[in-house]
Amino acid sequence: MCRWAAYVGQPIFLEDIVSRPDHSLIRQSQGARRCHTPVNADGFGLAWYGERPEPGLYRDVLPAWSDPNLHSLVAQVRSGLFMAHVRASTGTATSRNNCHPFASGRWSFMHNGQFGGYDTYRRDADAMIPDALYPSRRGATDSEALFLIALGEGLEHDPKGAMERAVARLTDLAMRRGCAPFVRATCAFSDGRRLYAIRHASDDQAPSLYHRWSERRQGRAVVSEPLETEENDWSEVPPDSFCVFDRDTMTVQPFAPQLRACAA
């Protein structure tokens, strides 16, 4: 499993989330506390929004803690909406194309979790990506497939419905062709205006997800794990939730993909 962090609000330096806190994302890449994989060393990535509609993107295969360029970048770049990810592979190669976040147009996306037995139906998953979007398929992960399938399902105009349909389609495949756990997922994605997040699983082991509003920063962090050990005001996102975060507001709705397959 991976770890990720996102932020929306008044612009801050990326380092305020990625590297400076006591339990920052970089520290989590060496010692995560709320997942089965404490070390996340299979690459990292950043996506941030500035003055242009498309996000900036920086990804590499080095462990996050060992890249001096990452430390320099997050100390200089300021943004009011950004996402960061450290990767622990669930089977696909460690390559830049498999590092999160993924981007297409003005959308960016990252994922922590898995669809069970993905290697056995990866070709069928790729077939769900519309032809117009398939040139954006650079890597081999289930995460990137989910993102492109959701774009094809209408993410632009119906973020919640598109993600429910995309998750349902991949879960159906996992139930027919893969293995349990069929899906475990926390995802964050953005169009540069709002930050969206989901927490969902086919069992009772949905990956952890928290959020916190900061009066000092006038913004909200959404994270796999709380960033400060002494802060006790982080709120856990309930399982099977779809969250929408604006600059200073949030809404939480049920997330309920409609499945067609039955487990064998």
SVG drawing of the C-alpha trace seen along z (x, -y; Angstrom):
<svg xmlns="http://www.w3.org/2000/svg" viewBox="-26 -32 46 52">
<polyline fill="none" stroke="black" stroke-width="0.4" points="0.0,0.0 1.0,-3.6 0.8,-6.8 -0.5,-10.2 -1.3,-13.7 -3.3,-16.5 -4.1,-20.1 -6.6,-22.7 -6.8,-26.3 -4.8,-29.4 -1.4,-28.9 1.3,-27.3 4.7,-25.9 4.5,-22.2 7.1,-21.5 4.5,-22.4 2.8,-19.0 5.5,-17.0 8.6,-17.4 8.4,-19.7 5.8,-18.1 7.0,-15.6 5.2,-12.8 5.4,-14.3 4.8,-12.3 8.5,-11.9 8.8,-10.5 5.9,-8.2 7.8,-6.8 10.3,-5.5 8.0,-4.6 4.2,-4.6 2.2,-3.7 -1.3,-2.9 -0.7,-0.5 0.7,3.0 3.7,1.7 5.7,-0.7 8.3,-1.5 7.1,-3.1 10.2,-3.2 9.0,-2.5 8.9,-6.1 7.1,-9.3 5.3,-12.1 3.8,-15.6 1.0,-17.3 0.3,-21.0 -1.9,-23.7 -0.7,-27.3 -1.6,-29.9 -2.4,-27.4 -5.3,-25.0 -3.1,-21.9 -1.2,-20.7 2.6,-20.6 3.9,-17.1 7.1,-15.8 7.7,-12.0 10.7,-9.8 11.6,-6.2 13.9,-7.2 12.7,-6.8 11.2,-10.1 13.7,-10.5 16.8,-10.3 16.0,-12.8 17.6,-16.2 15.6,-17.7 12.4,-16.9 13.5,-18.7 14.5,-21.8 11.3,-21.8 8.9,-21.6 10.8,-24.4 10.3,-26.8 6.9,-25.9 3.7,-27.4 0.3,-26.2 -3.3,-26.3 -4.1,-22.9 -1.6,-20.0 -1.2,-16.3 1.8,-14.2 2.3,-10.4 4.8,-7.8 4.5,-4.4 4.7,-0.8 4.2,1.4 1.5,4.1 3.1,5.9 3.8,3.6 7.3,2.4 9.1,-0.5 9.1,-3.0 8.3,-6.7 5.2,-5.9 3.8,-3.9 4.4,-6.6 1.5,-8.7 -0.1,-11.2 -1.3,-10.7 -2.5,-13.6 -4.7,-14.0 -5.6,-17.5 -6.5,-19.5 -7.3,-16.4 -4.8,-14.7 -5.3,-11.5 -3.6,-9.3 -4.6,-6.1 -3.7,-4.0 -4.9,-0.4 -5.4,2.4 -7.9,4.5 -7.3,8.1 -5.5,10.2 -5.1,7.4 -2.5,9.1 -5.0,11.7 -7.3,9.2 -5.2,6.3 -5.8,6.6 -9.6,6.5 -9.2,3.5 -7.3,1.7 -10.1,2.5 -12.4,0.4 -10.4,-2.8 -11.9,-4.7 -9.9,-4.9 -9.6,-8.7 -8.0,-8.4 -5.9,-5.3 -2.9,-7.4 -2.7,-8.7 -2.0,-5.2 1.7,-5.3 2.1,-2.7 0.7,0.6 -1.0,0.0 -4.6,0.6 -4.6,-3.0 -3.9,-4.7 -6.5,-2.4 -9.1,-3.4 -8.4,-7.1 -8.7,-6.8 -11.9,-4.6 -13.4,-7.2 -12.6,-10.0 -14.4,-7.9 -17.3,-7.5 -17.8,-11.3 -15.5,-12.5 -15.6,-16.0 -19.3,-16.5 -20.2,-13.8 -17.2,-13.1 -19.0,-11.0 -21.0,-8.9 -18.0,-8.5 -15.9,-7.1 -18.7,-4.8 -19.1,-3.4 -15.3,-3.0 -14.8,-1.3 -17.8,1.0 -16.4,2.0 -13.0,2.9 -14.5,4.6 -16.7,6.7 -13.6,7.9 -11.8,8.6 -14.8,10.7 -15.0,12.7 -11.3,13.0 -9.2,12.0 -9.1,12.6 -10.0,11.1 -9.7,8.4 -11.5,7.3 -11.0,3.6 -9.4,1.5 -9.0,-2.2 -8.5,-5.7 -8.2,-8.1 -7.7,-11.8 -8.3,-13.6 -8.8,-17.2 -9.7,-19.4 -7.7,-22.3 -10.8,-23.9 -11.9,-21.3 -10.2,-18.4 -12.2,-15.1 -11.5,-12.0 -13.0,-8.5 -12.5,-5.8 -13.9,-2.4 -13.3,1.3 -15.1,4.6 -14.3,5.8 -14.0,4.0 -10.3,3.0 -10.6,-0.3 -7.2,-2.1 -7.0,-4.9 -7.9,-8.5 -8.0,-11.7 -8.6,-15.4 -8.0,-18.5 -8.8,-22.2 -6.0,-24.6 -7.0,-28.1 -3.4,-29.3 -3.0,-28.1 -6.7,-28.7 -6.7,-25.4 -7.4,-21.7 -5.0,-18.7 -6.4,-15.3 -3.9,-12.5 -3.4,-8.8 -2.0,-9.4 -2.0,-12.5 1.1,-14.7 1.8,-15.7 2.1,-13.2 0.8,-15.7 -2.2,-16.9 -5.4,-15.1 -7.9,-17.1 -7.7,-15.0 -11.0,-13.6 -11.2,-10.2 -13.2,-9.9 -15.8,-7.1 -15.5,-4.1 -17.6,-4.2 -17.4,-8.0 -17.1,-10.5 -15.7,-13.8 -15.6,-17.2 -13.3,-19.8 -13.5,-23.4 -11.2,-26.2 -13.0,-26.4 -15.9,-23.9 -16.4,-20.2 -19.2,-17.7 -19.3,-14.0 -21.7,-11.7 -22.1,-7.9 -20.0,-6.1 -21.8,-3.1 -20.6,-1.4 -23.3,0.7 -21.8,4.2 -23.1,6.7 -20.8,9.7 -21.0,12.2 -17.9,13.6 -17.1,17.2"/>
</svg>
